[in-house]
Amino acid sequence: MISVSTPKFTVKLNGEGYGYFEGKRGLRQGVPMSALLFVLIMESLTRLLKTMACLQEFKFHPMCKGQKLTHLIFADDLMIFCIGEPNSVKRVMEALTHFSGTTGLVANMEKSNLFLAGMTEETEKQLLSITGFTKGAFPIRYLGLPLTSKRWSKMECHQLVDKLTSRIKNTYAKQLSYAGRLQIVLAVLFSIHSFWGSVFILPQSVVKEVDKKCRDYLWGRSGEKKKVSLVSWEKVCCPKRQGGLNIKGCGKWNVASVGERCTAKLVKNQPAYKRVEQHIGTDKEETLEEIQKGSGGSTVGGYGIPYLESKKLETV
C-alpha cells in the first residue's frame, strides 16, 4: 500500500497546476486502478490456497479431489472447499489469517458461514469453534441464483416467476404500448429467465408459467382485463423472417442453453483445430436435418452436434 498512499497529486485549473497534496485514504471504489489492484490481491490469495493444498495435513473435499479445487471466487464472494476434519480447517484458517495480516483484508464474520454435512454434533462444534463462523443452511443465494444440496423443487423455482411478475407490475411497464411491451419481453424478461435457464434445468411447470407471464403481458392481459391472443405463442416465437417476433420461448431456450454446456463438455478433450471448426459453425444453407445426418456428427438430447471434419480452415 506504500505506492498508493505516498504519491502526491495536483489540481489542474485552466491548464496550470496548483499545489500538491498526498494521498491519505488509498483508492476508492470506481477508480480505474482499484479493479486491477483487487485482481492482483486476489491472485495472491489463490496462490496461497494452492500452496496450502500441497500440505499433507490438508485434504480436498471428496467432490473436488479430482480437479484439486480449493476455492471459487467472484469479486468479493469467496467459497472454500475442504474435507470436514479439524486439521484441514485449521490449515484454511491459517491461510486466511496470513492473507489478512499481509493485505489488511479481514473476513466479515457476520456474512461468513460454515456449511457442514455428514458429521457428528461434536465435530460440528469443534469446527465452528476453530473458524468462529456461524453454521449455514441451504438453500443460499450465490451470484443471484439459489444453491441447494437437493434437487430443485417447484417452490424454489417459483422465485423466477415472482421476479417476472414484479417487473411486469411496475407502473411504467403497465403504461407501455404494444411495441414497448414487446421490447420489455425481448430484453428484460428474457434476460431474467435466460440467466436461470443457462445454469439449471427448469421444471416444465415453471417453464409453462414463465411463457404464460410473457404471453399475457405481450397482449396486455391481466387479472382485471382479459384479452384474446391474436397469434399463437408458437408463431410469435418464430424468427422475423418466418413471420414471428423473434421471441425466445423459455422451454426451448432452456434446452438450447443446457445443450450448449453438454456440447462444451464433449468437445473439451478434442484437438484445438476441431474446436475452432465447431466454433465457426456450418454454412447457412445447411439445415438442422442435414447437419444431423452428416458424417462425423453426434447427437446430445436429440440435437445434432457437427464435428465438421470435411471443412478446412483457411489461413489468414
Order of alpha helices (4+ residues) and beta strands (2+ residues): alpha-beta-beta-alpha-beta-beta-alpha-beta-alpha-beta-beta-beta-alpha-alpha-alpha-alpha-alpha-alpha-alpha-alpha-alpha-beta-beta
